[in-house]
Amino acid sequence: MSVPLHYTLFRSESKQAALFLMVHGMTSAGLTFHNVAARIAAQANVHVVCVDLRGHGSSPDAPRIQDYSLTAMALDIADLLGTLKDKEGVYDAAGPFAKVHLLGHSWGSRVVFALAQSRPDLVASLLIEDEYIGPAHRVEGKDEDEGTVVARSQAMLEQYQPHFPSFNEAEAFFMRTTGPGVCDFSRKILEEQGNPGEVDGQGNPIGAKRYRVLFKPHVTHVWDYHCRVATVGDEVWKDCRKFPMPMHVMKAGDAQDSDISASTWEEITAQAKELEAEAEGVVRSTSVVAEAAHPIHRSHPEEFVAQTVGFLQRCSIAAPA
């Protein structure tokens, strides 16, 4: 069952324009793209829609905590097109822009790729922002009971969620990937009392007081699902032979912060060149934004806008005369 998604629409000055949907990463929200959305709408002549995925931002939670699969989230986006037609008048399945352009940042890239796999008839192009991409499948059964999922989520958070010696350091940790206003949707900072001599998972002293970044419950279950998904980074380019849509992968230049390893990036760029040569003019391209952090749209917004607009223009998005 689909979930009605919250979204923010940035309209093109042209009434007849293509749709460009921007899909955020895990624990974030569509608000993370607001610093670039209006410029993309104006410069590329597209209607930009910043989406909140189920369980994120202002969108409702999934009906069950087990229902945070990529397939379910892709279905939500497909169903959102009906709302954009009926409520906003910016989509027409029978018009010249029946297919939409999709951008996914981080984990959101997996969602848009899932939509391209299941509904290629709806997708005009894919722009992947710094994600280790590829087809995904569940490692474990998808219909586990709720108690099993909750227990594993809590155990995982105890192991992986870091502690910080000050509130400011904890805040900086989760502000890095989302930006002002986004974090309250999915995370909070909890002040805890530590025990003298206690150390964290890396052996660092915690001290008498510490600050911990906590995810709200529904996002915890999204993370649980994500951590049990297996992907193969280079398979996405092989699958491009099945899909006609253009695709571009934008990598963060900060090697310490990028989700794409150097070895995977070499494979992706080599295969992109081969596939673009085979595809008779269909774009299969890659780029690196020098010194950019994982959220390229926040660390280097000007370059992000320029590359995004350039890609959309190469996809022939201009409205018919």
Disulfide bonds with the S-S distance in Angstrom:
none
